[in-house]
Amino acid sequence: MGTMAGLGDSALSFSLLLSSLVLIAALGVAAFFLDYIRRIGCSHSIQRSAASDSFFEDPSSLAKVPCPSIFDPAEKYISLIIPAYNEEDRLPSTLDETLNYLQHRSAAEKSFSYEVLIVDDGSRDHTSRVAFDYVRKYKIDNVRVLLLGKNHGKGEAIRKGMLHSRGELLLMLDADGATKLTDLEKLESQIQTFAKSAKKADSSTDCSPRLSDFEIAVFGSRAHLEKQALATRKWYRNFLMKGFHLVVLLAAGPGIRDTQCGFKMFTRSAARKLFTNMRLKRWCFDVELVYLCKQLGIPMVEVAVNWTEIPGSKVRLISIVHMLFELVMIRVGYGLGIWRVYS
């Protein structure tokens, strides 16, 4: 009887020890996670106040052109920001389509001016060489390359491009050319309609504000293609997609059905607020932008675009895990007030 009691006491002691170790480990992980989020917030505060030493290089003259700031007045009508990581094969066709459209439109509309910013996110192939060929062909006033040196992530590449652009309107698009470029006119039309309505509503001012002064974000969307995608994709991809959408809903709330489409347009004023606040550098910066729009009171519009799946996706299983981690960071960072939103 004494032996049985001794065994029971030993089992209870082991159980308590194990529970204590699990609790200590959980608290340690939570403390590390919160400290990691805090450090991101501190780093962001330093970046907001630091002067930029970035520059564009002119391959023709080898001159270094200082980067403009999103806080400067607009010098172009539209800026197109293309993040690129190991895109030497897919980038040329996208740039050909983009620049052909822009040149034709600038010839037809005298007030239309543009720039294309290719942000090389630490590519290990010849992406920068391909991009500089287009700078030589179209001149540095129209095409610019920003070299980040090392790979930071798509979100950081877009953030850098936005912060150093000159347009009244700023469009982000993927290097694979999955979205038909002429669809930018759909997004542009939404901004112009919003601006006209805002001008009519505010008749108190004598001066006529520029398009860049209004705050609005327009999100290209593939939501209308969802039924077709569900029918053609593997079951596990559909399961992961539905699960991701649910987590996005919990992290950022409702409002935008397709947060991950890489075709988005912002007015300069909206981009200034959004991209100086953005923290995430890789996959879920799109979701963070939706969250920030809500926090800053920036209107959002979702517009259906033509989209084609292009081979060569960089999304892997580990990417999905990273996405979930970043979604939790959004919820914790902003939810607990560790990350501040600056207006």
Contacts in CASP RR format, 6 or more apart in sequence:
PFRMAT RR
TARGET T0000
AUTHOR 0000-0000-0000
METHOD contacts of the structure
MODEL  1
MGTMAGLGDSALSFSLLLSSLVLIAALGVAAFFLDYIRRIGCSHSIQRSA
ASDSFFEDPSSLAKVPCPSIFDPAEKYISLIIPAYNEEDRLPSTLDETLN
YLQHRSAAEKSFSYEVLIVDDGSRDHTSRVAFDYVRKYKIDNVRVLLLGK
NHGKGEAIRKGMLHSRGELLLMLDADGATKLTDLEKLESQIQTFAKSAKK
ADSSTDCSPRLSDFEIAVFGSRAHLEKQALATRKWYRNFLMKGFHLVVLL
AAGPGIRDTQCGFKMFTRSAARKLFTNMRLKRWCFDVELVYLCKQLGIPM
VEVAVNWTEIPGSKVRLISIVHMLFELVMIRVGYGLGIWRVYS
33 332 0 8 1.000
34 332 0 8 1.000
34 336 0 8 1.000
34 338 0 8 1.000
37 329 0 8 1.000
37 332 0 8 1.000
37 333 0 8 1.000
37 338 0 8 1.000
37 339 0 8 1.000
38 338 0 8 1.000
40 279 0 8 1.000
40 329 0 8 1.000
40 339 0 8 1.000
41 279 0 8 1.000
41 338 0 8 1.000
41 339 0 8 1.000
44 279 0 8 1.000
44 339 0 8 1.000
48 276 0 8 1.000
48 342 0 8 1.000
52 67 0 8 1.000
52 69 0 8 1.000
52 163 0 8 1.000
52 164 0 8 1.000
54 67 0 8 1.000
54 146 0 8 1.000
54 160 0 8 1.000
54 164 0 8 1.000
55 64 0 8 1.000
55 65 0 8 1.000
55 66 0 8 1.000
55 67 0 8 1.000
56 64 0 8 1.000
56 65 0 8 1.000
56 67 0 8 1.000
56 140 0 8 1.000
56 144 0 8 1.000
56 145 0 8 1.000
56 146 0 8 1.000
57 63 0 8 1.000
57 64 0 8 1.000
57 65 0 8 1.000
57 132 0 8 1.000
57 145 0 8 1.000
57 147 0 8 1.000
58 64 0 8 1.000
58 65 0 8 1.000
58 135 0 8 1.000
58 140 0 8 1.000
59 132 0 8 1.000
59 135 0 8 1.000
59 136 0 8 1.000
60 135 0 8 1.000
60 136 0 8 1.000
60 139 0 8 1.000
60 140 0 8 1.000
65 140 0 8 1.000
65 144 0 8 1.000
67 146 0 8 1.000
67 164 0 8 1.000
68 75 0 8 1.000
68 164 0 8 1.000
68 165 0 8 1.000
68 166 0 8 1.000
69 163 0 8 1.000
69 164 0 8 1.000
70 162 0 8 1.000
70 163 0 8 1.000
70 164 0 8 1.000
70 165 0 8 1.000
70 268 0 8 1.000
70 271 0 8 1.000
70 272 0 8 1.000
70 275 0 8 1.000
70 276 0 8 1.000
71 272 0 8 1.000
72 166 0 8 1.000
74 166 0 8 1.000
74 167 0 8 1.000
74 168 0 8 1.000
74 210 0 8 1.000
74 212 0 8 1.000
74 268 0 8 1.000
75 113 0 8 1.000
75 166 0 8 1.000
75 167 0 8 1.000
76 113 0 8 1.000
76 114 0 8 1.000
76 115 0 8 1.000
76 166 0 8 1.000
76 167 0 8 1.000
76 168 0 8 1.000
77 111 0 8 1.000
77 112 0 8 1.000
77 113 0 8 1.000
77 114 0 8 1.000
77 167 0 8 1.000
77 168 0 8 1.000
77 169 0 8 1.000
78 112 0 8 1.000
78 113 0 8 1.000
78 114 0 8 1.000
78 115 0 8 1.000
78 167 0 8 1.000
78 168 0 8 1.000
78 169 0 8 1.000
78 170 0 8 1.000
78 171 0 8 1.000
78 184 0 8 1.000
78 188 0 8 1.000
79 114 0 8 1.000
79 115 0 8 1.000
79 116 0 8 1.000
79 117 0 8 1.000
79 165 0 8 1.000
79 166 0 8 1.000
79 167 0 8 1.000
79 169 0 8 1.000
79 170 0 8 1.000
79 171 0 8 1.000
80 98 0 8 1.000
80 102 0 8 1.000
80 114 0 8 1.000
80 115 0 8 1.000
80 116 0 8 1.000
80 117 0 8 1.000
80 171 0 8 1.000
80 172 0 8 1.000
80 173 0 8 1.000
81 117 0 8 1.000
81 119 0 8 1.000
81 158 0 8 1.000
81 161 0 8 1.000
81 162 0 8 1.000
81 165 0 8 1.000
81 170 0 8 1.000
81 171 0 8 1.000
81 172 0 8 1.000
81 173 0 8 1.000
82 91 0 8 1.000
82 94 0 8 1.000
82 95 0 8 1.000
82 98 0 8 1.000
82 116 0 8 1.000
82 117 0 8 1.000
82 118 0 8 1.000
82 119 0 8 1.000
82 172 0 8 1.000
82 173 0 8 1.000
82 174 0 8 1.000
82 175 0 8 1.000
83 119 0 8 1.000
83 121 0 8 1.000
83 153 0 8 1.000
83 154 0 8 1.000
83 155 0 8 1.000
83 157 0 8 1.000
83 158 0 8 1.000
83 172 0 8 1.000
83 174 0 8 1.000
83 175 0 8 1.000
84 91 0 8 1.000
84 118 0 8 1.000
84 119 0 8 1.000
84 120 0 8 1.000
84 121 0 8 1.000
84 123 0 8 1.000
84 127 0 8 1.000
84 131 0 8 1.000
84 157 0 8 1.000
84 175 0 8 1.000
85 120 0 8 1.000
85 121 0 8 1.000
85 122 0 8 1.000
85 123 0 8 1.000
85 127 0 8 1.000
85 151 0 8 1.000
85 153 0 8 1.000
85 154 0 8 1.000
85 157 0 8 1.000
85 314 0 8 1.000
86 123 0 8 1.000
86 124 0 8 1.000
86 125 0 8 1.000
86 127 0 8 1.000
87 123 0 8 1.000
87 125 0 8 1.000
87 127 0 8 1.000
87 130 0 8 1.000
87 175 0 8 1.000
87 176 0 8 1.000
88 123 0 8 1.000
88 125 0 8 1.000
88 126 0 8 1.000
88 127 0 8 1.000
88 129 0 8 1.000
88 130 0 8 1.000
90 175 0 8 1.000
90 176 0 8 1.000
90 177 0 8 1.000
90 310 0 8 1.000
90 312 0 8 1.000
91 118 0 8 1.000
91 127 0 8 1.000
91 130 0 8 1.000
91 131 0 8 1.000
91 175 0 8 1.000
92 130 0 8 1.000
93 177 0 8 1.000
94 173 0 8 1.000
94 174 0 8 1.000
94 175 0 8 1.000
94 176 0 8 1.000
94 177 0 8 1.000
95 116 0 8 1.000
95 118 0 8 1.000
95 131 0 8 1.000
95 134 0 8 1.000
97 177 0 8 1.000
97 181 0 8 1.000
98 116 0 8 1.000
98 173 0 8 1.000
98 181 0 8 1.000
99 116 0 8 1.000
99 134 0 8 1.000
99 138 0 8 1.000
99 142 0 8 1.000
99 143 0 8 1.000
101 181 0 8 1.000
101 182 0 8 1.000
102 114 0 8 1.000
102 116 0 8 1.000
102 142 0 8 1.000
105 112 0 8 1.000
105 114 0 8 1.000
106 112 0 8 1.000
106 113 0 8 1.000
106 114 0 8 1.000
114 142 0 8 1.000
115 141 0 8 1.000
115 142 0 8 1.000
115 143 0 8 1.000
115 144 0 8 1.000
115 165 0 8 1.000
115 166 0 8 1.000
115 167 0 8 1.000
116 134 0 8 1.000
116 138 0 8 1.000
116 142 0 8 1.000
116 143 0 8 1.000
116 144 0 8 1.000
117 144 0 8 1.000
117 145 0 8 1.000
117 146 0 8 1.000
117 161 0 8 1.000
117 164 0 8 1.000
117 165 0 8 1.000
118 131 0 8 1.000
118 134 0 8 1.000
118 143 0 8 1.000
118 144 0 8 1.000
118 145 0 8 1.000
118 146 0 8 1.000
119 145 0 8 1.000
119 146 0 8 1.000
119 148 0 8 1.000
119 157 0 8 1.000
119 158 0 8 1.000
119 160 0 8 1.000
119 161 0 8 1.000
120 127 0 8 1.000
120 128 0 8 1.000
120 131 0 8 1.000
120 145 0 8 1.000
120 146 0 8 1.000
120 147 0 8 1.000
120 148 0 8 1.000
120 149 0 8 1.000
121 148 0 8 1.000
121 151 0 8 1.000
121 152 0 8 1.000
121 153 0 8 1.000
121 154 0 8 1.000
121 156 0 8 1.000
121 157 0 8 1.000
122 147 0 8 1.000
122 148 0 8 1.000
122 149 0 8 1.000
122 150 0 8 1.000
122 151 0 8 1.000
122 152 0 8 1.000
123 151 0 8 1.000
128 145 0 8 1.000
128 147 0 8 1.000
131 143 0 8 1.000
131 145 0 8 1.000
132 145 0 8 1.000
134 143 0 8 1.000
135 143 0 8 1.000
135 144 0 8 1.000
135 145 0 8 1.000
137 143 0 8 1.000
146 160 0 8 1.000
146 161 0 8 1.000
146 164 0 8 1.000
148 156 0 8 1.000
148 157 0 8 1.000
148 160 0 8 1.000
152 281 0 8 1.000
152 282 0 8 1.000
153 281 0 8 1.000
153 282 0 8 1.000
154 282 0 8 1.000
154 283 0 8 1.000
154 285 0 8 1.000
155 278 0 8 1.000
155 280 0 8 1.000
155 281 0 8 1.000
155 282 0 8 1.000
155 285 0 8 1.000
156 281 0 8 1.000
156 282 0 8 1.000
158 172 0 8 1.000
158 275 0 8 1.000
158 285 0 8 1.000
159 275 0 8 1.000
159 278 0 8 1.000
159 281 0 8 1.000
159 285 0 8 1.000
162 170 0 8 1.000
162 172 0 8 1.000
162 266 0 8 1.000
162 271 0 8 1.000
162 275 0 8 1.000
163 275 0 8 1.000
163 276 0 8 1.000
165 271 0 8 1.000
167 212 0 8 1.000
167 268 0 8 1.000
168 210 0 8 1.000
168 211 0 8 1.000
168 212 0 8 1.000
168 267 0 8 1.000
168 268 0 8 1.000
169 188 0 8 1.000
169 191 0 8 1.000
169 211 0 8 1.000
169 212 0 8 1.000
169 265 0 8 1.000
169 266 0 8 1.000
169 267 0 8 1.000
169 268 0 8 1.000
170 265 0 8 1.000
170 266 0 8 1.000
170 267 0 8 1.000
170 268 0 8 1.000
170 271 0 8 1.000
171 184 0 8 1.000
171 187 0 8 1.000
171 263 0 8 1.000
171 264 0 8 1.000
171 265 0 8 1.000
172 262 0 8 1.000
172 263 0 8 1.000
172 264 0 8 1.000
172 265 0 8 1.000
173 179 0 8 1.000
173 181 0 8 1.000
173 184 0 8 1.000
173 262 0 8 1.000
173 263 0 8 1.000
174 262 0 8 1.000
174 263 0 8 1.000
176 310 0 8 1.000
176 312 0 8 1.000
177 310 0 8 1.000
178 262 0 8 1.000
178 307 0 8 1.000
178 308 0 8 1.000
178 309 0 8 1.000
178 310 0 8 1.000
179 220 0 8 1.000
179 261 0 8 1.000
179 262 0 8 1.000
179 263 0 8 1.000
179 305 0 8 1.000
179 306 0 8 1.000
179 307 0 8 1.000
180 305 0 8 1.000
180 306 0 8 1.000
180 307 0 8 1.000
180 308 0 8 1.000
183 220 0 8 1.000
183 263 0 8 1.000
183 303 0 8 1.000
183 305 0 8 1.000
183 306 0 8 1.000
184 263 0 8 1.000
184 265 0 8 1.000
186 303 0 8 1.000
186 304 0 8 1.000
186 305 0 8 1.000
187 218 0 8 1.000
187 220 0 8 1.000
187 263 0 8 1.000
187 264 0 8 1.000
187 265 0 8 1.000
187 303 0 8 1.000
187 305 0 8 1.000
188 265 0 8 1.000
190 216 0 8 1.000
190 218 0 8 1.000
190 301 0 8 1.000
190 303 0 8 1.000
191 211 0 8 1.000
191 214 0 8 1.000
191 216 0 8 1.000
191 218 0 8 1.000
191 265 0 8 1.000
191 267 0 8 1.000
192 211 0 8 1.000
194 214 0 8 1.000
194 216 0 8 1.000
194 299 0 8 1.000
194 301 0 8 1.000
195 209 0 8 1.000
195 211 0 8 1.000
195 214 0 8 1.000
195 216 0 8 1.000
198 214 0 8 1.000
199 208 0 8 1.000
199 209 0 8 1.000
211 267 0 8 1.000
212 267 0 8 1.000
212 268 0 8 1.000
212 269 0 8 1.000
213 267 0 8 1.000
213 268 0 8 1.000
213 269 0 8 1.000
214 267 0 8 1.000
214 269 0 8 1.000
214 270 0 8 1.000
215 267 0 8 1.000
215 269 0 8 1.000
215 270 0 8 1.000
215 273 0 8 1.000
215 296 0 8 1.000
215 297 0 8 1.000
215 298 0 8 1.000
215 299 0 8 1.000
216 266 0 8 1.000
216 267 0 8 1.000
216 270 0 8 1.000
216 298 0 8 1.000
216 299 0 8 1.000
216 300 0 8 1.000
216 301 0 8 1.000
217 264 0 8 1.000
217 265 0 8 1.000
217 266 0 8 1.000
217 270 0 8 1.000
217 274 0 8 1.000
217 289 0 8 1.000
217 293 0 8 1.000
217 298 0 8 1.000
217 299 0 8 1.000
217 300 0 8 1.000
217 301 0 8 1.000
218 264 0 8 1.000
218 265 0 8 1.000
218 266 0 8 1.000
218 300 0 8 1.000
218 301 0 8 1.000
218 302 0 8 1.000
218 303 0 8 1.000
219 256 0 8 1.000
219 258 0 8 1.000
219 259 0 8 1.000
219 261 0 8 1.000
219 264 0 8 1.000
219 290 0 8 1.000
219 300 0 8 1.000
219 301 0 8 1.000
219 302 0 8 1.000
219 303 0 8 1.000
220 258 0 8 1.000
220 261 0 8 1.000
220 262 0 8 1.000
220 263 0 8 1.000
220 264 0 8 1.000
220 302 0 8 1.000
220 303 0 8 1.000
220 304 0 8 1.000
220 305 0 8 1.000
221 256 0 8 1.000
221 257 0 8 1.000
221 258 0 8 1.000
221 261 0 8 1.000
221 302 0 8 1.000
221 303 0 8 1.000
221 304 0 8 1.000
221 305 0 8 1.000
222 229 0 8 1.000
222 258 0 8 1.000
222 261 0 8 1.000
222 304 0 8 1.000
222 305 0 8 1.000
222 307 0 8 1.000
223 257 0 8 1.000
223 258 0 8 1.000
223 302 0 8 1.000
223 304 0 8 1.000
224 304 0 8 1.000
225 307 0 8 1.000
229 238 0 8 1.000
229 241 0 8 1.000
230 238 0 8 1.000
233 241 0 8 1.000
240 320 0 8 1.000
244 320 0 8 1.000
244 323 0 8 1.000
244 324 0 8 1.000
247 324 0 8 1.000
247 327 0 8 1.000
248 259 0 8 1.000
248 287 0 8 1.000
248 327 0 8 1.000
250 327 0 8 1.000
250 331 0 8 1.000
251 284 0 8 1.000
251 287 0 8 1.000
251 291 0 8 1.000
251 327 0 8 1.000
251 328 0 8 1.000
251 330 0 8 1.000
251 331 0 8 1.000
252 259 0 8 1.000
252 287 0 8 1.000
252 288 0 8 1.000
252 290 0 8 1.000
252 291 0 8 1.000
252 294 0 8 1.000
252 330 0 8 1.000
253 290 0 8 1.000
253 291 0 8 1.000
253 294 0 8 1.000
255 290 0 8 1.000
255 300 0 8 1.000
255 302 0 8 1.000
256 290 0 8 1.000
256 300 0 8 1.000
256 302 0 8 1.000
257 302 0 8 1.000
258 302 0 8 1.000
259 286 0 8 1.000
259 287 0 8 1.000
259 290 0 8 1.000
260 286 0 8 1.000
261 286 0 8 1.000
261 305 0 8 1.000
261 307 0 8 1.000
262 286 0 8 1.000
263 305 0 8 1.000
263 307 0 8 1.000
264 286 0 8 1.000
264 289 0 8 1.000
266 274 0 8 1.000
270 293 0 8 1.000
270 298 0 8 1.000
273 292 0 8 1.000
273 296 0 8 1.000
273 298 0 8 1.000
273 342 0 8 1.000
273 343 0 8 1.000
274 289 0 8 1.000
274 292 0 8 1.000
274 293 0 8 1.000
274 296 0 8 1.000
274 298 0 8 1.000
276 342 0 8 1.000
277 292 0 8 1.000
277 296 0 8 1.000
277 341 0 8 1.000
277 342 0 8 1.000
278 285 0 8 1.000
278 288 0 8 1.000
278 289 0 8 1.000
278 292 0 8 1.000
279 288 0 8 1.000
279 329 0 8 1.000
279 339 0 8 1.000
280 288 0 8 1.000
280 326 0 8 1.000
280 329 0 8 1.000
280 330 0 8 1.000
282 322 0 8 1.000
282 326 0 8 1.000
283 319 0 8 1.000
283 322 0 8 1.000
283 323 0 8 1.000
283 326 0 8 1.000
284 323 0 8 1.000
284 326 0 8 1.000
284 327 0 8 1.000
284 330 0 8 1.000
287 326 0 8 1.000
287 327 0 8 1.000
287 330 0 8 1.000
288 326 0 8 1.000
288 330 0 8 1.000
290 300 0 8 1.000
291 330 0 8 1.000
291 334 0 8 1.000
292 298 0 8 1.000
292 341 0 8 1.000
293 299 0 8 1.000
293 300 0 8 1.000
295 334 0 8 1.000
295 341 0 8 1.000
296 341 0 8 1.000
296 343 0 8 1.000
332 338 0 8 1.000
333 339 0 8 1.000
334 341 0 8 1.000
END
